[in-house]
Amino acid sequence: MNQYNLSITRLNRDSNERTLAEDLYLKAFPEIERHPIDELFIACDTGKCEWLIFKDGDTFIGMAYMVINDSIAFLLYLAVEEGQRNKGYGARILRELTKLYAGKEVVLLIESLHEECDNMDIRIRRKGFYLRNSFHDTGYIQSTCEGAAIYDILSTSQEFSTDRWKAFVDLYPMESYMDKIYEAQ
């Protein structure tokens, strides 16, 4: 396995890497899935969110945006620089996040495999990546925007609690478009 010297830094408005992180964020996520950048920083100011950047030496590798409470660390965004993909960095970042949030259940949402779409092959590969990296399919779906989009819920815990997740969503520190959670069929 490749040896990396990954460093993790919390991003703030004055960080030298701010432009790199913002550019990656804007490239990696479609507009409909993005929160305004100012809103992301305001949420970080509450202490309920962390925008993390990952570097290997001096090389910017990627970013993660976490929403956290006492029991859940929600991986809202994860992106690796295009030139750094397929080098094992994504898996390493997930391991580092699991260590950083030890004692918390790490949860993420991925585009659902339970709906017809044009990019099913990408969705299947993405889900496989997370399953190979210590995440479990909870068997639940989170709908957003009044059902306009649905996401499969993955977790590092094999004992996902819908009650705990609903309580987490209710205290979400940014405008939330998450509405219903239901069992996958």
N, C-alpha and C positions, 0 to 999 in steps of 0.2 A: 504494500500500500504506500502511496505517496506520503511524504512527510511535509506537513505544512506548518508554518509558524503563524497561525491565524491570531490576529489581535481583534478585540471587540472594543468599540468606543461608542459611548452614547452621544448621539448627534444633538446639537443645539443650534440655535439661530446663528451663533458666532463661529461654528466649527469650520475649519479649513476645507473639510470634505463636503460641506453643505451642497455646493453646486453639483458635485458628482452624484450624491445621493438623490437629490431632486431630479436630475436628468434621468437617472436610471428609473426612478419611480414613474416619471412621466412616459418613458419609453415602454416600460414593462407591463403597465396596467392600462386597460381601456378606460376612457373617460368616465363611462358609466359606473365603473368600480372604484373610482378614486374619490377620496375626500379632498377638499381644498388643502393645500400645503399649510396655509396659516392655521387652519383648524387642527392639523396634526401637531403642530408645535404648541398650540394652546392646550391641547389635551396632554401633551408631555408636561406642561407646567403644573398640571393637577397632581402629578405623581402617579397617575393611573395608566400612563402609556410611556413607552420607551422606543425611540427610533435609534436603531443600532446599525453601525457600519462595521464591515469586516475587511481587514487588510491582511495580506500576506507580505510581510516586510513593508515596503513602501507602496505596494501595488493594491489599488482599490479592487476588491473582489465582489462585494455585494452589500445588500442592506436587508434588514428585517424591521418590521414595525410591530410591536407587541402591545396588547391591551391586557392589563394585569389586575388581579385582585388577590385576596388571601389564598384562594384555592385553584384559580385558573390563570394560565398564561395563554392568551389567545393570539396566535400568529396571524395577524390581519394581512400583512404583506411580506413576501419573501422574494427577492430577486437577486440574480447573479449577473454580473456584467457579461455581455454577449461573448466577448473574447475569452472569458474565463469558464465558460460552460463546458460540460462533459470532461471535467478534470477532477471530479470528486469533491469540489468545493461545496456544492449544495448539501451533500450528505454530511460533510464535516460541520457546516453551519448548523444543521439540525442537531447534531450531537452536542455542539457547544451550547445551543439554546436549551437543550434538555438539562445539561449540567448547570447552566446559569439559573434556570428556574426549577432546580431540584426541589422536590416536595410539592410542586404544583402540577396539575394536569395541563399539558400543552394541547390545545385544541386548534384546529384549522378547518376552513371550509374550502372545498374544491368544486369546480363545475361538476354538476351531477351527471352520473352515468345513467340516470333514470329518466332521461328525456331525449327526444330526437334532436340531433344537432349535426352540423357540418364538420365538426372537429372531434369526433368520437375517438379516433386513434390517439390524438394528443391527450384527451382526457384519460384514456386508459393508461397511457404511459405515465402521466402525472400521478395518477392514483397508485400505480405500481411502485413508483419512486418512493412515495411516502410510506407505503406498506413495507417496503424493504428497509426503511429507516425508522423502525420502531413505532410507527403509528398503526392504529387499528380502525377498521370501519365500524362505526358505532351502530350502523343500521338505521340512522336517523337522517332526515333531510331538513334543512333550514330554508324557508322561502324568504324572499326579500321583495321589496317594492310591490307589496300586495300581490305576490305570486308571479311577478314578471320574470323572476329568475329563481332557480332553486340550486342549492348546493348540498353535496354530501358532507356530513360532519365526520371528521377523523379526529382521533384522540390518542394520546400516549397511554391512556388508561383503558383497560379492558372492561371497566365497570363505569361507563359513562352514565351520568345522572342527568336526565332531562330537567328535573327540578333545579339542580344546581346551575345548569346552562341557562335556563329561563331567568333565574335570579341574576345571573351575570349580565345577560342581555338587557334586563330592566335597568341596570346601573351603568350601562355603556356610556362613556364620557363624551361621545360625539353624537351628532345626529345619526340615528340608526334607521336603517331601512329594513332591518330584520323584523319579520312579523311572526310567522307560524313555524312550528317545528312539528314534524310528524314522522311516523315510522315508514321506512322505505318498503316498498312492495316488491 
